[in-house]
Amino acid sequence: MKVGDLVREIRGQITELGSDEGEKVGVLVEWDVEEEQLPAAGWVKWHGDFDWSIVYADDIEVISESR
């Protein structure tokens, strides 16, 4: 993962129909990967939110990579 990647949250609630209710999509604006710091964490600017949110690698997946 790197800054500029489009990501989605993978911890949403699953409805009876199997769709992800309230799925968040956003852009990774900061990513810090240090060997001493586990798990890797960063900041995402979610679509529709005013502030950035801290996220962990296990909680998001990349939809589209930046160049």
N, CA, C and O atoms as a GROMACS GRO file, in nm:
protein
  268
    1MET      N    1   0.084  -0.116   0.000
    1MET     CA    2   0.000   0.000   0.000
    1MET      C    3   0.089   0.123   0.000
    1MET      O    4   0.197   0.126   0.060
    2LYS      N    5   0.040   0.226  -0.070
    2LYS     CA    6   0.116   0.350  -0.075
    2LYS      C    7   0.021   0.469  -0.085
    2LYS      O    8  -0.097   0.454  -0.119
    3VAL      N    9   0.073   0.586  -0.056
    3VAL     CA   10  -0.006   0.709  -0.061
    3VAL      C   11  -0.067   0.725  -0.200
    3VAL      O   12   0.001   0.707  -0.301
    4GLY      N   13  -0.194   0.759  -0.203
    4GLY     CA   14  -0.266   0.779  -0.329
    4GLY      C   15  -0.350   0.660  -0.371
    4GLY      O   16  -0.432   0.672  -0.461
    5ASP      N   17  -0.331   0.546  -0.308
    5ASP     CA   18  -0.412   0.427  -0.341
    5ASP      C   19  -0.557   0.450  -0.299
    5ASP      O   20  -0.585   0.511  -0.196
    6LEU      N   21  -0.649   0.399  -0.380
    6LEU     CA   22  -0.791   0.400  -0.346
    6LEU      C   23  -0.818   0.272  -0.268
    6LEU      O   24  -0.787   0.162  -0.314
    7VAL      N   25  -0.875   0.287  -0.149
    7VAL     CA   26  -0.897   0.172  -0.060
    7VAL      C   27  -1.042   0.166  -0.016
    7VAL      O   28  -1.118   0.263  -0.027
    8ARG      N   29  -1.080   0.048   0.036
    8ARG     CA   30  -1.212   0.033   0.096
    8ARG      C   31  -1.197  -0.037   0.229
    8ARG      O   32  -1.105  -0.117   0.249
    9GLU      N   33  -1.289  -0.006   0.319
    9GLU     CA   34  -1.291  -0.070   0.450
    9GLU      C   35  -1.349  -0.210   0.435
    9GLU      O   36  -1.449  -0.229   0.367
   10ILE      N   37  -1.286  -0.308   0.499
   10ILE     CA   38  -1.334  -0.446   0.485
   10ILE      C   39  -1.396  -0.499   0.613
   10ILE      O   40  -1.420  -0.619   0.625
   11ARG      N   41  -1.424  -0.410   0.709
   11ARG     CA   42  -1.482  -0.453   0.836
   11ARG      C   43  -1.629  -0.420   0.848
   11ARG      O   44  -1.682  -0.423   0.959
   12GLY      N   45  -1.698  -0.388   0.739
   12GLY     CA   46  -1.838  -0.348   0.746
   12GLY      C   47  -1.929  -0.462   0.787
   12GLY      O   48  -1.888  -0.578   0.788
   13GLN      N   49  -2.052  -0.429   0.820
   13GLN     CA   50  -2.149  -0.531   0.860
   13GLN      C   51  -2.210  -0.594   0.735
   13GLN      O   52  -2.236  -0.526   0.636
   14ILE      N   53  -2.232  -0.723   0.741
   14ILE     CA   54  -2.293  -0.797   0.631
   14ILE      C   55  -2.444  -0.806   0.655
   14ILE      O   56  -2.488  -0.844   0.763
   15THR      N   57  -2.521  -0.771   0.554
   15THR     CA   58  -2.667  -0.778   0.567
   15THR      C   59  -2.715  -0.917   0.530
   15THR      O   60  -2.635  -1.002   0.489
   16GLU      N   61  -2.846  -0.941   0.543
   16GLU     CA   62  -2.904  -1.071   0.507
   16GLU      C   63  -2.882  -1.103   0.360
   16GLU      O   64  -2.870  -1.220   0.323
   17LEU      N   65  -2.877  -1.001   0.276
   17LEU     CA   66  -2.859  -1.022   0.133
   17LEU      C   67  -2.712  -1.040   0.095
   17LEU      O   68  -2.680  -1.071  -0.020
   18GLY      N   69  -2.623  -1.022   0.192
   18GLY     CA   70  -2.482  -1.044   0.166
   18GLY      C   71  -2.407  -0.920   0.122
   18GLY      O   72  -2.287  -0.927   0.099
   19SER      N   73  -2.475  -0.807   0.108
   19SER     CA   74  -2.405  -0.686   0.067
   19SER      C   75  -2.344  -0.618   0.189
   19SER      O   76  -2.388  -0.640   0.302
   20ASP      N   77  -2.244  -0.536   0.166
   20ASP     CA   78  -2.175  -0.466   0.273
   20ASP      C   79  -2.245  -0.333   0.296
   20ASP      O   80  -2.238  -0.243   0.213
   21GLU      N   81  -2.312  -0.320   0.409
   21GLU     CA   82  -2.387  -0.200   0.441
   21GLU      C   83  -2.294  -0.093   0.495
   21GLU      O   84  -2.217  -0.119   0.588
   22GLY      N   85  -2.301   0.027   0.438
   22GLY     CA   86  -2.218   0.136   0.486
   22GLY      C   87  -2.072   0.123   0.448
   22GLY      O   88  -1.986   0.171   0.521
   23GLU      N   89  -2.041   0.060   0.337
   23GLU     CA   90  -1.903   0.044   0.294
   23GLU      C   91  -1.838   0.179   0.271
   23GLU      O   92  -1.897   0.267   0.210
   24LYS      N   93  -1.716   0.195   0.320
   24LYS     CA   94  -1.642   0.319   0.304
   24LYS      C   95  -1.535   0.302   0.197
   24LYS      O   96  -1.469   0.199   0.188
   25VAL      N   97  -1.520   0.406   0.115
   25VAL     CA   98  -1.417   0.412   0.013
   25VAL      C   99  -1.341   0.542   0.033
   25VAL      O  100  -1.401   0.646   0.059
   26GLY      N  101  -1.208   0.536   0.021
   26GLY     CA  102  -1.130   0.657   0.041
   26GLY      C  103  -0.992   0.648  -0.019
   26GLY      O  104  -0.956   0.548  -0.081
   27VAL      N  105  -0.914   0.755   0.000
   27VAL     CA  106  -0.779   0.764  -0.055
   27VAL      C  107  -0.680   0.760   0.061
   27VAL      O  108  -0.697   0.829   0.161
   28LEU      N  109  -0.577   0.679   0.046
   28LEU     CA  110  -0.471   0.667   0.145
   28LEU      C  111  -0.384   0.793   0.136
   28LEU      O  112  -0.320   0.817   0.034
   29VAL      N  113  -0.382   0.874   0.243
   29VAL     CA  114  -0.310   1.001   0.239
   29VAL      C  115  -0.178   0.997   0.316
   29VAL      O  116  -0.094   1.085   0.300
   30GLU      N  117  -0.160   0.897   0.399
   30GLU     CA  118  -0.034   0.879   0.470
   30GLU      C  119  -0.021   0.733   0.507
   30GLU      O  120  -0.118   0.671   0.552
   31TRP      N  121   0.098   0.676   0.489
   31TRP     CA  122   0.120   0.535   0.522
   31TRP      C  123   0.256   0.522   0.586
   31TRP      O  124   0.356   0.565   0.527
   32ASP      N  125   0.264   0.462   0.705
   32ASP     CA  126   0.389   0.449   0.779
   32ASP      C  127   0.418   0.302   0.802
   32ASP      O  128   0.348   0.234   0.876
   33VAL      N  129   0.523   0.254   0.738
   33VAL     CA  130   0.562   0.114   0.755
   33VAL      C  131   0.706   0.112   0.808
   33VAL      O  132   0.802   0.134   0.733
   34GLU      N  133   0.718   0.085   0.936
   34GLU     CA  134   0.849   0.069   0.998
   34GLU      C  135   0.854  -0.072   1.055
   34GLU      O  136   0.753  -0.123   1.104
   35GLU      N  137   0.970  -0.133   1.048
   35GLU     CA  138   0.982  -0.270   1.098
   35GLU      C  139   0.949  -0.280   1.246
   35GLU      O  140   0.896  -0.383   1.290
   36GLU      N  141   0.978  -0.177   1.324
   36GLU     CA  142   0.951  -0.180   1.467
   36GLU      C  143   0.804  -0.156   1.498
   36GLU      O  144   0.755  -0.195   1.604
   37GLN      N  145   0.734  -0.092   1.406
   37GLN     CA  146   0.593  -0.058   1.430
   37GLN      C  147   0.503  -0.159   1.361
   37GLN      O  148   0.490  -0.159   1.239
   38LEU      N  149   0.442  -0.245   1.440
   38LEU     CA  150   0.349  -0.344   1.385
   38LEU      C  151   0.217  -0.332   1.456
   38LEU      O  152   0.220  -0.315   1.578
   39PRO      N  153   0.106  -0.339   1.396
   39PRO     CA  154   0.088  -0.350   1.251
   39PRO      C  155   0.105  -0.216   1.182
   39PRO      O  156   0.103  -0.111   1.246
   40ALA      N  157   0.123  -0.220   1.050
   40ALA     CA  158   0.137  -0.099   0.970
   40ALA      C  159   0.009  -0.018   0.980
   40ALA      O  160  -0.101  -0.073   0.981
   41ALA      N  161   0.023   0.114   0.986
   41ALA     CA  162  -0.093   0.201   1.000
   41ALA      C  163  -0.078   0.324   0.912
   41ALA      O  164   0.032   0.357   0.868
   42GLY      N  165  -0.189   0.389   0.887
   42GLY     CA  166  -0.187   0.510   0.806
   42GLY      C  167  -0.315   0.589   0.823
   42GLY      O  168  -0.398   0.558   0.909
   43TRP      N  169  -0.330   0.690   0.740
   43TRP     CA  170  -0.447   0.777   0.743
   43TRP      C  171  -0.519   0.768   0.611
   43TRP      O  172  -0.457   0.766   0.505
   44VAL      N  173  -0.652   0.763   0.618
   44VAL     CA  174  -0.736   0.759   0.498
   44VAL      C  175  -0.834   0.875   0.502
   44VAL      O  176  -0.893   0.905   0.606
   45LYS      N  177  -0.850   0.942   0.387
   45LYS     CA  178  -0.955   1.042   0.371
   45LYS      C  179  -1.072   0.972   0.305
   45LYS      O  180  -1.071   0.948   0.184
   46TRP      N  181  -1.174   0.938   0.386
   46TRP     CA  182  -1.290   0.865   0.337
   46TRP      C  183  -1.382   0.957   0.258
   46TRP      O  184  -1.398   1.074   0.294
   47HIS      N  185  -1.441   0.906   0.151
   47HIS     CA  186  -1.536   0.982   0.070
   47HIS      C  187  -1.654   1.023   0.158
   47HIS      O  188  -1.717   0.939   0.222
   48GLY      N  189  -1.684   1.152   0.161
   48GLY     CA  190  -1.797   1.203   0.236
   48GLY      C  191  -1.767   1.242   0.380
   48GLY      O  192  -1.851   1.303   0.446
   49ASP      N  193  -1.648   1.208   0.431
   49ASP     CA  194  -1.610   1.246   0.567
   49ASP      C  195  -1.526   1.373   0.563
   49ASP      O  196  -1.452   1.396   0.468
   50PHE      N  197  -1.537   1.456   0.667
   50PHE     CA  198  -1.461   1.581   0.672
   50PHE      C  199  -1.319   1.560   0.721
   50PHE      O  200  -1.228   1.632   0.679
   51ASP      N  201  -1.298   1.462   0.809
   51ASP     CA  202  -1.167   1.438   0.868
   51ASP      C  203  -1.106   1.309   0.816
   51ASP      O  204  -1.175   1.224   0.760
   52TRP      N  205  -0.975   1.295   0.837
   52TRP     CA  206  -0.904   1.172   0.805
   52TRP      C  207  -0.927   1.074   0.919
   52TRP      O  208  -0.960   1.115   1.030
   53SER      N  209  -0.909   0.946   0.891
   53SER     CA  210  -0.921   0.842   0.994
   53SER      C  211  -0.797   0.754   0.991
   53SER      O  212  -0.742   0.726   0.885
   54ILE      N  213  -0.753   0.711   1.110
   54ILE     CA  214  -0.640   0.618   1.116
   54ILE      C  215  -0.692   0.479   1.085
   54ILE      O  216  -0.800   0.439   1.129
   55VAL      N  217  -0.613   0.404   1.008
   55VAL     CA  218  -0.651   0.268   0.970
   55VAL      C  219  -0.530   0.176   0.984
   55VAL      O  220  -0.415   0.220   0.988
   56TYR      N  221  -0.559   0.047   0.990
   56TYR     CA  222  -0.454  -0.055   0.993
   56TYR      C  223  -0.466  -0.140   0.868
   56TYR      O  224  -0.573  -0.152   0.810
   57ALA      N  225  -0.356  -0.200   0.829
   57ALA     CA  226  -0.350  -0.277   0.704
   57ALA      C  227  -0.455  -0.388   0.699
   57ALA      O  228  -0.507  -0.419   0.592
   58ASP      N  229  -0.485  -0.449   0.813
   58ASP     CA  230  -0.583  -0.558   0.816
   58ASP      C  231  -0.726  -0.511   0.796
   58ASP      O  232  -0.815  -0.592   0.771
   59ASP      N  233  -0.750  -0.380   0.808
   59ASP     CA  234  -0.886  -0.326   0.802
   59ASP      C  235  -0.924  -0.270   0.666
   59ASP      O  236  -1.040  -0.232   0.646
   60ILE      N  237  -0.830  -0.264   0.573
   60ILE     CA  238  -0.858  -0.206   0.441
   60ILE      C  239  -0.801  -0.295   0.331
   60ILE      O  240  -0.712  -0.378   0.354
   61GLU      N  241  -0.853  -0.275   0.211
   61GLU     CA  242  -0.794  -0.341   0.094
   61GLU      C  243  -0.786  -0.240  -0.018
   61GLU      O  244  -0.867  -0.148  -0.027
   62VAL      N  245  -0.687  -0.257  -0.104
   62VAL     CA  246  -0.664  -0.164  -0.215
   62VAL      C  247  -0.760  -0.198  -0.328
   62VAL      O  248  -0.770  -0.313  -0.371
   63ILE      N  249  -0.831  -0.096  -0.375
   63ILE     CA  250  -0.920  -0.111  -0.491
   63ILE      C  251  -0.844  -0.076  -0.618
   63ILE      O  252  -0.854  -0.145  -0.720
   64SER      N  253  -0.767   0.033  -0.611
   64SER     CA  254  -0.690   0.080  -0.726
   64SER      C  255  -0.561   0.143  -0.677
   64SER      O  256  -0.562   0.228  -0.588
   65GLU      N  257  -0.449   0.102  -0.737
   65GLU     CA  258  -0.318   0.155  -0.697
   65GLU      C  259  -0.288   0.284  -0.772
   65GLU      O  260  -0.323   0.299  -0.889
   66SER      N  261  -0.222   0.378  -0.700
   66SER     CA  262  -0.178   0.501  -0.765
   66SER      C  263  -0.049   0.473  -0.841
   66SER      O  264   0.018   0.372  -0.818
   67ARG      N  265  -0.016   0.562  -0.930
   67ARG     CA  266   0.108   0.543  -1.009
   67ARG      C  267   0.229   0.595  -0.940
   67ARG      O  268   0.339   0.586  -0.994
   0.00000   0.00000   0.00000
